């Protein structure tokens, strides 16, 4: 078996719903791991070829992760947390009546078991129901009831934790007041209480193969970084994303977002929403002690808290395949999510008194009152941004807050 043979036989596409694709990925990864004469540079060189199949690129990340975890001598006990809302379909396997099924919970268990086998890394998976109207939490309980690794999984319910008079969740009257972050915080609270050394949070779907956790653990163990951020914007990342779900106006929204998040962007954190981040226990305890938000914008809230504490961080590239069919941003409306992200960001930068474009914040509050206002923007792009490179977004000289306000008012007047 040669690397050229593996390259030629690798899949060019990857379906998160197909068990055969998942198994094929493991087969390829094990084959690469068994080729002891291959160096990491040999694999990276193959990945960098323009014609390299997607499956091989995914496998290279798993090989890197697994090799590191096998090599480390440092015992660790980690928690992996994710929130569930509307996951009743993706939790179950794909079938004729459930075309978007991903068997996501059992898939994650297998991924974590695979990457940590015969290593000093122990783990617990914290699955937190965010008040799901479709009973995702109880579906998860039934799925693991007879699973051989059921003791490695804790299913939590935000409805059972709120209301409360104390702790990080005290501002929530019910699970209905949370949009993802409440459940993430609940999972993190339990992981910290259980004495986990670090917590990784991810998404509820199969978009991030958890066999990659070694990529986050390496800088945590070797370089003592207490915050490690997954980065899908890095040249060595693998990103398959359905950008077609947005209209051309998404460029304007990202321009606005970057003006507000200039303190984050100036530190070269370009992938604020990556659902693959590691926080060491003591740092995490401080971050979640008094959250600014309980919604989708918690990523930037936590990043700003990290910056405010002057906590060093490391970014690592990883592989991500978008799972969009059942995404909350689709079922709840993409502009509902974007309204939450932008308004939550304004709250956080003001709370931490970190530099941001105040004029852009004022324009946003003056012009955007509901997600319907963002719906007006998403299918139109102002001339100032048409030729702009993505790296230039957020620069007020490209399009000022005043110009953004004029553009928004013009679109409103035309409707």
C-alpha positions as CSV (number, residue, x, y, z in Angstrom):
1,X,0.0,0.0,0.0
2,X,1.4,3.4,-1.0
3,X,0.2,6.9,-0.3
4,X,-0.5,7.3,-4.0
5,X,-2.9,4.3,-3.8
6,X,-4.7,5.8,-0.8
7,X,-5.0,9.1,-2.6
8,X,-6.4,7.6,-5.7
9,X,-9.0,5.5,-3.8
10,X,-10.1,8.3,-1.4
11,X,-13.6,9.8,-1.7
12,X,-14.0,13.2,-3.2
13,X,-17.2,13.9,-1.2
14,X,-18.2,13.2,2.4
15,X,-21.8,12.8,3.6
16,X,-22.2,13.3,7.3
17,X,-25.3,11.1,7.2
18,X,-23.8,8.1,5.7
19,X,-22.3,5.4,8.0
20,X,-20.4,4.0,5.1
21,X,-18.6,7.3,4.7
22,X,-17.7,7.4,8.4
23,X,-16.3,3.8,8.2
24,X,-14.4,4.6,5.0
25,X,-12.7,7.5,6.8
26,X,-11.6,5.3,9.6
27,X,-10.3,2.7,7.2
28,X,-8.2,5.3,5.4
29,X,-7.0,6.8,8.6
30,X,-5.9,3.5,10.0
31,X,-4.1,2.7,6.8
32,X,-2.2,5.9,7.0
33,X,-1.4,5.3,10.7
34,X,0.0,1.9,9.8
35,X,2.4,3.3,7.3
36,X,5.2,4.0,9.8
37,X,7.6,5.2,7.2
38,X,5.4,8.2,6.4
39,X,6.3,11.5,8.1
40,X,3.9,14.2,8.9
41,X,5.5,16.2,6.2
42,X,4.8,13.5,3.6
43,X,1.1,13.6,4.5
44,X,1.0,17.4,4.6
45,X,2.6,17.5,1.2
46,X,-0.1,15.2,-0.2
47,X,-2.8,17.3,1.4
48,X,-1.5,20.5,-0.2
49,X,-2.0,19.1,-3.7
50,X,-4.8,20.9,-5.5
51,X,-6.4,17.6,-6.6
52,X,-6.3,15.9,-3.2
53,X,-9.7,14.3,-2.3
54,X,-11.7,15.6,0.6
55,X,-11.6,12.3,2.4
56,X,-7.8,12.3,2.5
57,X,-7.8,15.8,3.8
58,X,-10.1,14.8,6.6
59,X,-8.1,11.7,7.4
60,X,-4.9,13.8,7.6
61,X,-6.4,15.7,10.5
62,X,-7.4,12.5,12.3
63,X,-3.9,11.0,11.8
64,X,-2.3,14.1,13.3
65,X,-4.6,14.1,16.2
66,X,-4.4,10.4,16.9
67,X,-0.6,10.3,16.6
68,X,-0.3,13.1,19.2
69,X,-2.7,11.5,21.6
70,X,-0.9,8.2,21.3
71,X,2.4,9.9,22.0
72,X,1.5,12.0,25.0
73,X,2.3,10.7,28.5
74,X,0.2,13.3,30.3
75,X,-3.0,11.9,31.9
76,X,-6.0,14.1,31.3
77,X,-9.7,14.0,32.1
78,X,-11.6,16.2,29.7
79,X,-15.2,17.1,29.2
80,X,-16.8,17.5,25.8
81,X,-20.0,19.6,25.8
82,X,-22.7,20.4,23.3
83,X,-26.2,21.8,23.3
84,X,-29.3,20.3,21.7
85,X,-32.3,22.1,20.3
86,X,-34.3,20.5,17.5
87,X,-31.9,17.6,17.2
88,X,-34.6,14.9,17.1
89,X,-33.8,14.1,13.5
90,X,-30.0,14.3,13.5
91,X,-29.8,12.2,16.7
92,X,-31.3,9.3,14.8
93,X,-29.8,7.4,11.9
94,X,-30.6,8.3,8.3
95,X,-33.6,6.5,6.8
96,X,-36.2,6.9,4.2
97,X,-38.4,8.7,6.8
98,X,-35.4,10.6,8.3
99,X,-33.3,11.7,5.4
100,X,-31.2,14.1,7.5
101,X,-30.4,11.7,10.2
102,X,-26.7,11.6,11.4
103,X,-26.8,9.2,14.4
104,X,-24.9,12.1,15.9
105,X,-24.7,11.0,19.5
106,X,-23.5,7.5,18.9
107,X,-21.1,8.8,16.2
108,X,-19.5,11.2,18.7
109,X,-19.1,8.5,21.3
110,X,-17.3,6.3,18.8
111,X,-15.1,9.2,17.7
112,X,-14.0,10.0,21.2
113,X,-13.5,6.3,22.0
114,X,-11.4,5.8,18.9
115,X,-9.1,8.8,19.4
116,X,-8.4,8.1,23.1
117,X,-8.1,4.3,23.0
118,X,-4.8,3.1,24.7
119,X,-3.9,6.6,25.8
120,X,-3.9,8.5,29.1
121,X,-6.8,10.7,28.0
122,X,-10.2,10.0,29.7
123,X,-13.4,11.8,28.7
124,X,-17.0,12.4,29.5
125,X,-19.5,13.7,26.9
126,X,-22.0,16.2,28.3
127,X,-25.2,16.4,26.2
128,X,-27.3,19.4,27.3
129,X,-31.0,19.8,26.2
130,X,-31.7,23.5,25.7
131,X,-35.4,23.2,26.3
132,X,-35.9,21.3,23.0
133,X,-39.6,21.2,22.1
134,X,-39.0,17.9,20.3
135,X,-37.6,16.2,23.4
136,X,-34.0,15.8,22.2
137,X,-32.7,15.0,25.7
138,X,-35.0,12.0,26.2
139,X,-34.2,10.7,22.7
140,X,-30.5,10.9,23.7
141,X,-31.2,9.0,26.9
142,X,-33.0,6.2,25.0
143,X,-30.1,6.0,22.4
144,X,-27.5,5.4,25.1
145,X,-29.6,3.2,27.4
146,X,-28.0,0.0,26.1
147,X,-24.8,1.5,24.8
148,X,-21.6,-0.1,26.2
149,X,-20.2,3.3,26.9
150,X,-23.3,4.8,28.4
151,X,-21.3,5.6,31.6
152,X,-19.2,8.1,29.5
153,X,-22.2,10.2,28.7
154,X,-24.3,12.6,30.9
155,X,-27.5,13.9,29.5
156,X,-28.5,17.2,31.1
157,X,-31.7,19.2,30.9
158,X,-31.7,23.0,31.2
159,X,-35.3,22.9,32.3
160,X,-34.2,21.0,35.4
161,X,-31.5,23.6,36.2
162,X,-33.6,26.8,36.0
163,X,-34.9,28.9,37.5
164,X,-32.2,29.2,40.2
165,X,-31.2,31.8,42.7
166,X,-27.5,31.5,42.3
167,X,-24.7,30.5,39.9
168,X,-24.1,31.3,36.2
169,X,-27.7,30.5,35.2
170,X,-29.4,32.7,37.7
171,X,-30.5,35.2,35.0
172,X,-32.6,32.6,33.2
173,X,-36.2,32.3,34.3
174,X,-36.7,29.2,32.1
175,X,-35.0,27.3,29.3
176,X,-37.1,29.4,26.9
177,X,-34.7,32.3,27.8
178,X,-31.8,30.4,26.4
179,X,-30.6,30.1,22.8
180,X,-27.9,27.5,23.0
181,X,-25.6,29.2,25.5
182,X,-27.7,28.2,28.6
183,X,-27.2,24.6,27.7
184,X,-23.5,25.0,26.9
185,X,-23.0,26.7,30.3
186,X,-24.9,24.0,32.1
187,X,-22.7,21.3,30.5
188,X,-19.6,23.3,31.4
189,X,-20.8,23.8,35.0
190,X,-21.2,20.0,35.3
191,X,-17.8,19.3,33.8
192,X,-16.1,21.8,36.1
193,X,-18.0,20.3,39.1
194,X,-16.8,16.9,38.0
195,X,-13.2,18.0,38.1
196,X,-12.4,17.9,34.4
197,X,-9.0,19.3,33.5
198,X,-10.4,21.1,30.5
199,X,-13.6,21.4,28.5
200,X,-14.1,21.3,24.8
201,X,-17.3,22.4,23.3
202,X,-18.7,21.5,19.9
203,X,-21.9,21.4,17.9
204,X,-24.6,18.8,18.1
205,X,-24.3,17.6,14.5
206,X,-21.4,15.7,12.9
207,X,-19.8,18.7,11.4
208,X,-16.7,18.4,13.6
209,X,-15.1,14.9,13.8
210,X,-14.2,14.6,17.5
211,X,-11.3,12.4,16.5
212,X,-9.5,15.7,16.1
213,X,-9.4,16.6,19.8
214,X,-5.7,15.9,19.8
215,X,-5.2,19.1,17.8
216,X,-6.6,21.1,20.7
217,X,-4.9,19.1,23.4
218,X,-1.4,19.5,21.9
219,X,-0.9,23.2,22.7
220,X,-2.8,22.7,26.0
221,X,-0.4,20.0,27.1
222,X,2.9,21.0,25.4
223,X,2.8,24.8,25.6
224,X,0.5,25.3,28.6
225,X,-2.1,27.3,26.6
226,X,-5.3,27.4,28.7
227,X,-7.4,28.6,25.8
228,X,-7.1,26.8,22.4
229,X,-9.4,28.0,19.5
230,X,-10.3,26.0,16.5
231,X,-9.8,28.0,13.3
232,X,-11.5,27.2,10.0
233,X,-10.0,30.2,8.3
234,X,-6.4,29.0,8.5
235,X,-4.9,27.9,5.2
236,X,-4.3,24.4,6.6
237,X,-8.0,24.0,7.7
238,X,-10.5,21.9,5.9
239,X,-13.7,23.7,5.4
240,X,-16.8,22.6,3.5
241,X,-19.5,25.2,4.0
242,X,-22.8,25.9,2.3
243,X,-22.3,29.6,1.7
244,X,-25.2,29.4,-0.7
245,X,-27.6,29.5,2.2
246,X,-26.9,33.2,2.6
247,X,-27.5,36.1,0.2
248,X,-24.8,38.4,-1.1
249,X,-25.6,40.8,1.7
250,X,-23.8,38.5,4.1
251,X,-20.7,40.5,3.2
252,X,-22.2,43.6,4.7
253,X,-23.2,41.8,7.9
254,X,-19.6,40.5,8.3
255,X,-18.3,44.0,7.7
256,X,-20.6,45.3,10.5
257,X,-19.6,42.4,12.7
258,X,-15.9,43.0,12.3
259,X,-16.3,46.7,13.1
260,X,-17.9,45.8,16.3
261,X,-15.4,43.0,17.1
262,X,-12.3,45.0,16.2
263,X,-10.6,43.9,19.4
264,X,-11.1,40.3,18.5
265,X,-10.2,40.7,14.8
266,X,-7.0,42.7,15.7
267,X,-5.8,39.6,17.4
268,X,-6.3,37.6,14.2
269,X,-9.3,35.7,15.5
270,X,-11.2,35.5,12.3
271,X,-13.3,32.4,13.1
272,X,-15.2,33.6,16.1
273,X,-18.0,31.0,15.8
274,X,-16.0,27.9,15.5
275,X,-17.6,25.2,17.6
276,X,-14.3,23.5,18.5
277,X,-12.7,25.3,21.4
278,X,-10.9,24.2,24.6
279,X,-10.9,26.1,27.9
280,X,-8.9,25.0,30.9
281,X,-11.1,24.5,34.0
282,X,-10.1,27.5,36.1
283,X,-10.3,29.9,33.1
284,X,-13.7,28.5,32.2
285,X,-15.0,28.8,35.7
286,X,-14.2,32.6,35.6
287,X,-15.7,33.0,32.1
288,X,-19.0,31.4,32.9
289,X,-19.4,32.9,36.4
290,X,-21.4,35.8,35.1
291,X,-22.3,35.4,31.4
292,X,-23.2,38.5,29.4
293,X,-25.5,36.5,27.1
294,X,-27.3,33.2,26.9
295,X,-27.7,33.0,23.1
296,X,-25.7,32.2,20.0
297,X,-23.4,35.1,20.6
298,X,-21.7,33.5,23.6
299,X,-18.6,32.6,21.5
300,X,-17.7,36.3,21.2
301,X,-18.6,36.9,24.8
302,X,-16.2,34.2,26.0
303,X,-13.5,35.4,23.6
304,X,-13.8,39.0,25.0
305,X,-13.7,37.7,28.5
306,X,-10.5,35.8,27.6
307,X,-9.0,39.0,26.1
308,X,-10.0,41.0,29.1
309,X,-8.2,38.6,31.4
310,X,-5.1,38.9,29.2
311,X,-5.2,35.1,28.8
312,X,-2.9,33.9,26.0
313,X,-4.5,31.7,23.4
314,X,-3.5,29.4,20.5
315,X,-5.4,28.9,17.3
316,X,-5.3,25.5,15.4
317,X,-6.7,24.6,12.0
318,X,-9.2,21.7,11.9
319,X,-11.7,20.1,9.5
320,X,-15.3,21.1,9.4
321,X,-18.1,20.0,7.1
322,X,-21.3,22.1,7.3
323,X,-24.4,20.2,8.4
324,X,-27.0,22.8,7.3
325,X,-30.2,20.9,6.5
326,X,-31.4,20.8,10.2
327,X,-29.3,23.8,11.4
328,X,-31.0,26.1,14.0
329,X,-30.0,29.0,11.7
330,X,-32.3,27.4,9.1
331,X,-35.2,26.3,11.3
332,X,-35.3,29.5,13.3
333,X,-34.4,31.7,10.4
334,X,-30.8,32.8,9.5
335,X,-31.4,36.5,10.1
336,X,-32.8,35.7,13.6
337,X,-29.4,34.1,14.3
338,X,-27.5,37.1,12.8
339,X,-29.6,39.6,14.8
340,X,-28.7,37.7,17.9
341,X,-25.0,37.5,17.0
342,X,-24.7,41.3,16.3
343,X,-26.7,42.5,19.3
344,X,-25.0,40.1,21.7
345,X,-21.6,41.3,20.5
346,X,-22.6,44.9,21.2
347,X,-23.6,43.9,24.8
348,X,-20.3,42.1,25.4
349,X,-17.9,44.8,24.1
350,X,-19.7,47.4,26.2
351,X,-19.7,45.2,29.3
352,X,-15.9,44.5,29.0
353,X,-15.1,48.1,28.0
354,X,-13.0,46.8,25.2
355,X,-12.4,49.1,22.1
356,X,-15.0,48.8,19.4
357,X,-16.6,51.0,16.7
358,X,-19.2,52.9,18.8
359,X,-20.7,54.6,15.8
360,X,-21.4,51.2,14.2
361,X,-23.1,50.1,17.4
362,X,-25.3,53.2,17.4
363,X,-26.3,52.7,13.8
364,X,-27.1,49.1,14.4
365,X,-29.4,49.9,17.4
366,X,-31.0,52.8,15.4
367,X,-31.8,50.8,12.3
368,X,-32.0,47.1,13.2
369,X,-35.0,46.4,15.4
370,X,-36.0,42.9,14.3
371,X,-34.5,40.2,12.1
372,X,-36.9,41.5,9.4
373,X,-34.6,44.5,9.1
374,X,-31.7,42.2,8.3
375,X,-33.9,40.3,5.8
376,X,-33.9,43.5,3.8
377,X,-30.1,43.6,3.7
378,X,-29.2,40.0,2.9
379,X,-30.0,40.0,-0.8
380,X,-28.3,43.3,-1.6
381,X,-24.7,44.4,-1.6
382,X,-23.6,48.0,-1.4
383,X,-21.2,49.2,-4.1
384,X,-18.4,49.9,-1.6
385,X,-18.1,46.2,-0.8
386,X,-18.6,44.6,-4.2
387,X,-14.9,44.3,-5.0
388,X,-13.7,44.2,-1.4
389,X,-11.5,41.3,-0.3
390,X,-12.8,39.4,2.7
391,X,-9.6,40.3,4.6
392,X,-10.5,44.0,4.3
393,X,-14.0,43.7,5.9
394,X,-14.3,45.6,9.1
395,X,-12.2,48.6,8.0
396,X,-14.4,51.7,8.3
397,X,-12.5,53.4,5.5
398,X,-13.9,50.7,3.2
399,X,-17.5,51.6,4.2
400,X,-18.1,53.8,7.2
401,X,-20.9,53.3,9.7
402,X,-22.5,56.5,8.3
403,X,-22.5,54.9,4.8
404,X,-23.9,51.7,6.2
405,X,-26.8,53.7,7.8
406,X,-27.5,55.4,4.5
407,X,-27.6,52.1,2.7
408,X,-30.0,50.5,5.3
409,X,-32.3,53.6,5.1
410,X,-32.3,53.4,1.3
411,X,-33.3,49.7,1.3
412,X,-36.0,50.4,3.9
413,X,-37.4,53.3,1.7
414,X,-37.6,51.0,-1.3
415,X,-39.7,48.4,0.4
